[in-house]
Amino acid sequence: MTKNRFLNLYSHDFARVAVAIPRCRVADPAFNAAETIVLAQQAEQQGAVLVAFPELGLSAYTCDDLFHQRALLDACEAALGTVVEASKKLSLVMIVGLPLRVEHQLFNCAVVIAGGRIQGVVPKSYLPNYGEFYEARQFSAADNTAVTSLQLLGASVPFGTGLLFEVANLPLLRFHVEICEDVWVPIPPSSFAALAGASVLVNLSASNALVGKAGYRHQLVAQQSARCLSAYLYTSAGKGESSTDLAWDGQGLIYENGELLAESERFLDDSHIIFADIDLERLSRERMRQTTFGQSVRRHAAEVSRFEVIRFEVALPLDKALPLSRSVERFPYVPSDPKRRDERCTEVYNIQVQALVQRLSASKISKVVIGVSGGLDSTHALLVCAKAMDRLKLPRANILAYTMPGFATSERTLLQARQLMQLVGSTAAEIDIRPSCLQMLKDLGHPYAEGKEQYDITFENVQAGERTNHLFRLANHNHAIVIGTGDLSELALGWCTYGVGDHMSHYNVNASVPKTLISHLVRWVAETGAIGDQGADVLLNVLDTEISPELVPGKANGKPEQITENVIGPYELQDFNLYYTLRYGFAPSKVAFLALTAWHDKNLGRWPYDAHVARNQYDLAAIKRNLGIFLDRFFRTSQFKRSCVPNAPKVGTGGSLSPRGDWRAPSDSEATVWLADLARIPD
């Protein structure tokens, strides 16, 4: 893959779409066509593949009985001809609205134009005739005719509500068009169109301005896009419509699966246009994953079967760099908005606490055993245990907390462990595991037992195993359960000692919480003051501690030589890779494209920059290198550990790796196909 092709959003199944709000003049189709063409040209210049215009945009919506004047109707068709002619020089799809005469009736229509041709015409299904609307006075509803084609501008074109349009060289872009009121009814036509394969739903609307109506439009479009697992483009009439009895705000919206991507400013005087990059693959994979979508297709087979797909090509701008304009969160598990981040932390924390409370209640056990290292994961697990004891109205002394220094435990983490146990009010104890580890190494005939500095995997795992062995026997002795502390990121990368090691526990409160989210949870507890000023200082010190298993002795520049992220890559990047691999199943090349969008150095000025707090920026070489580490560890070497993990609560839609939950995979898989796709990424 060439660098330009890799840096092009269309190479990764994105589509740039546009919603246009032109100035109009009532009953002046020539003027309206000119405005339409100018905005279409702007959309093409920005790399859009599709642009939608308002309902009856070529005539204006507020013509009332002028719609029955032949002069206006003829002028509208002439204006349509002008737009179609202009489209010959434009590499995108245009969707425009106008009144059309069909078999002695008048229809409110959307016309799909591409490559100098009318690809199809869609009439409005539902005509509002209440309140300020009198559409049934001038127009016929779509059901009033059985015609499936019409003669328009000298050509026979498809006509009807059962039309789907697909860009053949971007096949995930299959779209459907409905008009204004169609989305306000209990079952919009677009619902069935989505079941028939439409990934993008387009609404040409006029919708006058009323107090509170803009918010309701948001709800309506958001919910329709979410229920249909689709993108939804909503365009509305603005400046120039008649103000005889109404006002017009020109609200444009673009949603993807319930998420707002773009919104126009309302009440603008000039023509304007909004853009968004839709992730077509994400929508496809959501439908694939949510199997009830397919069940709905079967249940509504009669409605679905009436749709016809019209395919045509559009010349996509593939040979130049066209980076994403949409924001990609650097931390997909952690919202960048502070309010949403606090809400997320509150909810995750409560899920973990409630799950532990239930496990203790059901097992009729009132004590827990936990190993406290002074590091991030065990700190958060200890906080969860403390809150669970509070909920159960049990003393925090029922938390039997142990710190177990080994051959490489630092004074810093040992002090932090002691402070944490005192802080939460747990029963605190210290067990030096070095004597038992030395005995084990001696029994094994390991060179370290004879004074040789051989720090191999056996040396490390003897310590990890001794700690877990102690915890389980302590739990037996005290009629307690062992609380696991390992997180989702470690499970993904296989960064845990299998079996009798940190891999195992009676119940793991952290198993579906990634490292980046755990760090925010600990910071959230500190910043909310829930643990007092002194406690907050302890937690902040933990957050500032280099992540290390502390199993190999030795220091360099005052830091432990065994730094986890030097081996498995930075957690902030590997959590990003995990999210898009686990949640959506994206190919490595797309994950890398998204990572570059999110993490590229803002100073180069070509890529959107998320100002959310981060330690680093990553170039493509670093992204590719660390993604390679992730893919090999995730797909080839670590599944056997995930195939037998303890019970743990799932906390978010980002997934869990339990074989009883989101992820079932063979333990002897190869990583070949993922690494092959990784190799396509330019160096």
N, C-alpha and C positions, 0 to 999 in steps of 0.2 A: 504494500500500500504506500503510495507516495505521501509525502508530508502534507501537501495541500489537500489531498483526498482525505487523509486522516483527520485533518483539522476542519473538515466540512460537516456540518450538522446533518446533512442529508445522507451521509455515509453511515450514520448511526441510527437511522429510522426516526429522525426528528423531521418535523415539517413546520416551516415558518408560515403562519397564517396571519391575516390582517382583517380588521373590522374598520370600515370606513364610514364616516359621518360627514357627507358633503353638505355645503350650503345648497339650498334649492330655491327655486321660484315656482310659485303655484301656477300650474298650467303653462309652463315654459319648458317643454322637453328638450329643446336644443341646448338651452343653458345647462340644464341638469345633466345632459349627456356629456357636455364639455367638462363639467366638474368631476363627473364619474371617471372620465378618461385620465384626467390629471392625477387623481388619487390612485388609480390603477397603475399608472406609470411610477408613482412614488413607491407603491408596494413592490413592484418588480425590482426597482433599484435597491431595495433593502433585502432582496433575496426571497420574498414571499412566493409561495406556490399557489395561494388562494386568497382572494379578497371578497368580502361580502358587503353589500350595500343595502340601504333601508328598503322597507316595504313601499311599493309604488314610487320608488325614488325617481324614476324618469318623468313622472307626471306631477309628483307631490301627492301626499296622502289626502290632503284636505280639499280636494276638488269637488266633493259632494256631487250634485247633479250635473256638473260639467263632464263627469265621466260618460254621460250619455250623448255627448256632442261629438259628431264624427270628426270634426276638425282636430279636436284634441287626441282622439284615438289614432287617427292617421299620423299625427305628429309624433305620438309615442312610438309607433312602429318605425317611423323614419329615424327617430333618435336611437332606437335599438339597432338599426342598421349601421348607424355611425359608430356605436360602441363595438359591434361585431367586427366592423372593418378595422378599427383601431386595435382589436385583439390579435390581429394577424402579426403585429410587431411586438406582442407582449408574451413572455413565457410564463404565464400563470392562468389560473382559472378565475373568472369573474362571475359573480352572481348578482344580478340586478332585478329590481322589481318594477312592474308596469301592468296596466290593464290590457287584457287581450280578448278579442272577440273570437268565440269558438262556437260554431253551430247555432248562431242566433242568440247566444248568451254571452254575458260579459264575466270574465273571471279575473280575480286578483292573483297575479302570477309572479313566480320567481323563475328567471331564465338563467340557465347555466351556460356560460360561453367559454370556449377555449380554442386557441389556434385558428381564429377566424371563422369558427363554426358555432352554431347553437347546438349544444349537446343534449338538451332536454328542457322541458317546461313543466313546472310544478304548480298546480293551482292550490289556493288556500282551502283547507278542509272545513274549518269552523269560522263562521261569520258572526261577529258580535253584533247584537241588535238590542242593546240595553244601555242604560245610562246615557253617555254622550255618543255612543256608537250607533250608526244606522247603515251598516254595510250591506245588509240584506235588501236595502232599498235600491242599490245600484248593481250589486254583484250576485252571482250564483255560486253556491258552494260546490266543491269538487265532485261530490256525489251526484250532482244533477246532470252529469253527462257520462256516457259510456265510451266516448271517443278516446283512443289511445295514441293518436298522432294527429298532427295538424300541419297545414301548409303555412310557413312563416318565412318571409323574406326569400321566397322562391325555392324553399327546400321543405321536405317532409321531416318533421322533428318529433321525437317521442313526447307524449303529453300524459300527465297523470300523477297521482300521489305515490304510486308504487315504484318510483325511480330511485335507484342508487347510482352514484357516480364514483368511478374508481380511476385514479391516476395509475395507468398500467405500469409505468416504470418506478412507481412508489406504491406498491400494491397494498400496503397497510393503510394508505390514505383512501378510504372509501367513505364518501360523505352523503348525507341526506339533507334535504331542505324542507323546512316548514315555515309557516308565516304567522307571526304575531300570536293571535288568539290560540293557535294550534297547541302552544305549550301551556296555556292556562287551563286546559280542560283536564278532567280526571285521568284520562289515558291519552297522552299526546301521540300523534302519528310517529314521532321520532322514537318512541319506546319500541314499537314493532320494527322500525328501521334498524335500530341498534341490534335487535335479535337477528335481523337478516344480515348483519355484518358491518353496518355503518359504524366506523370508529369516530367520525367527526359529524356532529349535528349542527346545522346552521339555521338560524332563525332571522328572517328579514322582518323587522318590526317597525311600527310607527309610534305606538305607545306614548300618549301625551303625559305631561308632567303633573303629578299630584303630590300633596304632602304624604310622605311615607311610602310612596310607590317605588322609589329607587331601591330601598331596602328589600321590599318584597320581590322585586325583579332578581336581586342577588340570591335570595332564598330559592326562588323558582328555578333559576338556571343552575345554581350549585347542586340542588337536589336532583334535577334531571340528569346532569352530567354524572353524578355519583351513582344513581340507581342504574343508569345505562352503561356505566363503566366506559365513558366516552369523553371526548372533548365537546364543548358546546360554545358556539360563536353566536353572540347576540348583538345585532346592530339596530339602531333606532333613529327615527327622524329627528332632525334638529332645526337649526336656524333656517328660516325662510318659510316654514309651514304657516298656514293661516292662523292668526290669533283671534279670529272672530269670536270664538267661545273657549278656546283652549290655548295652552302653552306647551312648548316642546323642549325637552332637555337634551336630546341627542346622547343618550347613555349607551355606550358600547361595553360589552363584557366578553371576556374569554376565560372559560373555566376548563379544567382538566380533572376528571374524576373527583369533583367536589372542591377542588383547589383553585382559587382565583389566580390566574396568571397575568391578566392585564385588564385595566378599566380606563375608560376615557373620562376626561373632565367634562362635567355637565355644563350646559348653558353657554357654550363657546359660540362666538360670532363667526369664526372662520371654519372652513372645512378642515377636518382633522382625521387622523388615522392612528390606530393602535396595532401593535404586533405582539405575537407570542410564539414561542417555539414549543410545539406539542410533541410529547414523547409517544409516538404511535406504538412502539414496541411495548412500552409500559402498559398501555391500555390493552393490547393483545394478550399480554401475559397475565394481567389481572383477570381477564375473562377465562383464560385457560385454567388459572388456579381456582377461581371461584366457580366450581362445577355446577352450582345452582343456576348460573347463567345459561348453561347448556340445557338444563332441565326446562328452563323457561322457553327456550327455542322449541323444544319438543311439544310443550303444552300449547303453544300458540302457533303451531305449524301451519294452520290454515292462513293466518294473517301473514306469516313470514313468507310463505310460498308465493305470494302475489307480487313480490318485488322483482324487478328486472335490473340487472347491473349493466350500466353503460360504461365502457372502458375507453380511455383515450390517453395519449401520452402528452406530457408537458416537458419541455426542455429544462431540466434542472441545472442550476449553476454548480456543477460538481467539481470543476477543475480549478477552483480557487478556494483559499481558506475562508470559511464562513463559520466563525465560532458562535457558540450559543449566546443568545441575549438573555435567556432566563437565568435566574439565580439558582445555583446549586450549593446547597448547604455543605460546609466543610465537615460538620458534625451531624450526620443524618439522624443519629439517635438523640441529639440534644438540640432543641429549638434555639435559634439565635435570639429570638425576641425574649427579653427578660421576663415578661409576664407569663408567656407560654412556657418558658423554661421552669419557672417556679411551680406552675401548675403540673408540669410533667414530673418534676421531682417529688411533689406532694403525692401524686398518684402512684408512682412507682414505689415509693417508700411505704405507702399504705398497703399496696398489694403484697409486698414482701412481708410486712408485719402481720397482716391478716392471714396469710398462708401459714406462717409459722405458728400463730395462735391456734389455727385449726388443727395443725399436725400435733401439737402438744396436747390439745384438748381431746382429740380422738384417741391418742395413744395413752391417755391418762398418765402422762409423764410431766413432771413439773420442773425438771432441771435440764439444762443444756451444758454441754462441754464444747469449748471453742478454743482453738489455738490463735494467739494474738502475736503477730510478728512485728508490729509497729509499722507495717506497710498499709497500702491503700485498701485492698480487698478485705482483710480481716478487720480493719477499722470500721468499715461500713457494716459488715456483718455483725460486729459487736454492738453497733448503734441499733440495728434492727432487733437484736436479741433484747436489748434494754427496753425498747418500746413495747415489745411483745410481753415482757414480764409486767410492765405497767398495765397493759390492757387486760392481762389475766389476773391483775391484782395480787401478784406474787412478788416477793422481795427480789431485788436485783442480785442479791447474794446467791440466788438460785442459778445465776450464770457462773459456771465454774470455768474461769478463764486462765489459761496457762501460756506463759511465754517460754520457749524452749530454745535457748541459745545453742548454736552449733559452732563448727570450726571457723565460720566466717561472719558470724553475727557482729554487726557494728555496734559501737557504744550508742550511736544516735538512735538506731531502731530499737535497741533494748530499752533505752530510756523512754522512748515514745510508747512502747508497749506497756511499760510500768505506769506511765502517766494515764494512758487510756483506760486501763483496768481500774485505776483509782477514780478516774473521772466518772465512769458510769456506775460505780458502786458495786462492781461484781466481786465475787470471791476470787482473789488473785493468788496465783502460785507461779513458781519458777522451777523448771526442771532442766538441768544441764544434761543434754543428750550426748555429750562427747564421750563419756565413759562407755555407754552402751554401744555407741557407734564404733568406738575403737575395738570393742570386743567382737562386734560383727565383722569388721574389717580384718581382724586377726583370724577369725574363724574362716573367712574367705581366702585367706592367704594373700591379702591385698598388700602391695608394696608400702602403702602409707603406714601400715601397722609396724613396719620396720624402720620408720623414719624417713622414707623417701617421699618427695613432693610429687606424687602422681595424682592429679586432680581430674580423674576421668568421670564418665557417667555413673560408674559404680560408686565412686566416692560421693557424688552428689545424691544419688538415689538412696543410699544407705541412710543419710540424714533425713531426707524427706520421708522415707518409710518409717524410721524410728519415731518421728514426731506423730505420724498418723497412728502408728501402733499404740503409742502411749495414750493418745486421745480416745481410741476405742476401748482400751482396757479401763481407762478412767471412767468412761461412760458406763461400762458394765458395773464397775465397783460402786458407782453413785446413783444407779438407776436413772440414767440421763441419756440423752441422744447427742451425737456429735453433729455440730453445725458446720457444713462446708462453706468455704469462703471463696473458692475459685470462680472466676467470672466467664462470661460468654466469649470474650476475646481469647482467653487462654484455651478454652475448649476448641475454638475454631482453629487455632494454630498448633494444638497439641502440646501446649506449654504447661504440662502438668505431669507428675509422676504417677504412672498407671497403678491401679489396684491399691496396694498398701502404700499410699502416698497422698498428696493433696488432691488427687483425682477422686478419692472416695470419702463418703460421710454418710450419716443417716438421713440428713436433709440439708440441701444446699440452697440458701436464700439468694445467692448471687448468680446462679448458673445461667440465667437468661438476661443478665445485665452486662453490657459491654464496658470495657475499661473507661472509655471516655465519659460514659454516663455515670459510672461510679465516682469518678473524680468530681463531677458536678454535684452529685448527691452529697458527698462529704462537704464540699464547699457550701452547698445550700444549708446544711445543718449548722455549719459554722456561722454563716452570715445571717441566719434568721434568729440567732441568739438563743436557740433552744437548749444549748448546752452551757451557756454562760460565757463570759469574756475569757476566763482562763481556759475553759474547754475549747473555745474557738481558736485560741493560739496554738493549742496542741494539734488540732485538726489541720490548721494551716501549715504547721511544720511537717505533718505527714504528707500533705499535698506537695510540698517542696522537696521531698525526699526522692532521690533517684530510684527508679524501679529496678529491683534486683532480687533474685532468690537468695542471695547471700549464702551460697553453698561452697564457694571457692575462696580461700584466703588470698589476701594481697590487696594493696591499694596503690593508686596512681593519682598524684595531684590531689590527694585527700578524698578521692571518690573510689567507690568499689570498682575493681577491674571487671567484675562480672555484671555488666549492665544489660538488662533484658533486651532493650530496644536495639542494641548493637548486634544482636543475634537474629531476632525475628522481625526487625523493622519497627518504625514508630507506630505506636498504638493508634494515634490519631489518623494515620493513613490506612493502617490495616483494618480499623473499624469501618472506614469508608468502603474499602474493598469488600469486607464481609457483608455490609448492608446490601449493596447492589448485586452481589453474587447470591446471597441467601434469599433476599426478599423478592428479587425480580428475575434471577437467573440470567442476567446480562452476560454477553460474551466479554472476555477480558479487554478486547480493544475498545468496547464501549465504556467499560468501567474506567479505563485509562483516560478516555476522552472526557468523561465526567469529572474525574479527579483533576485533570489539567485545568478544566474550567473553574473548579472550586479552589485549587491550591496554587495556581500559577502566580508568580511574583506580580503584584499589582503595579509595580513601577514600570513594567514593560508596556502597560497601557492598552494591551490588546484583548485582555480577558477580563470578564467581570470579577470584581473582588468583593468577597464577603468580609465585612469588617469585624466579624465575630472573633473573639480573642483566640489567637493561635500562636504557637511558638515559632513556626516555620512556614516557608513557602517551598514548594517542590516543583522542580522542572520535570520534563517528560522522562529524562533518563532515570531520575530517582523514582518516579512513579512506576516505570516499567520494571526496574530492579526489585522494588519491594512487592509489587504485584506478583512477580515471579516467585518470590519467597512464599507469599500467601497461597498461591495456587498449588504449589507442590505440597506444602504442609496440609492444606485443607483437603485436597482431593486424594492425595496418595498416601500420606503417612499417618494421619491422625484419626481417621474414622473409627478404628477399633476402640479408641478411648471413649468416643461419643456413643458407641453402641451399647454401653452399659454404665450409664451415669445414674447417680442417685436421683430420687424425686426432687423436684424444684418447681417453683411457680413460674409460668410464663408471664412476662410483664408488658410486652409490647408487640405491635404488629411487625416490628423488625425481625421477629422470629426467635425461636429457641432451637437448640440443637439436640433436644431429647429425641430418642427413637420412638417415644410414645407421643410425640407432639409434631412439630413442623418438619423434622428432617429424618428421613429413613434412607440410608445409603449403604452400599456394600463396603465392607472393611478392606477389601483388596482391590479397590478401583485404581486405575491409572490416571495420571494427570495429563496424558499425551495431548488430547484434543484442546484442552485449555491452554497448554503451553504452546501449541502450534498456532493458536489464534494470537497469543501474546507476541509471537515472533513476527506477526504482521505489522505490529506497531513500529513506526520508523524510529531509528536511533537518534 
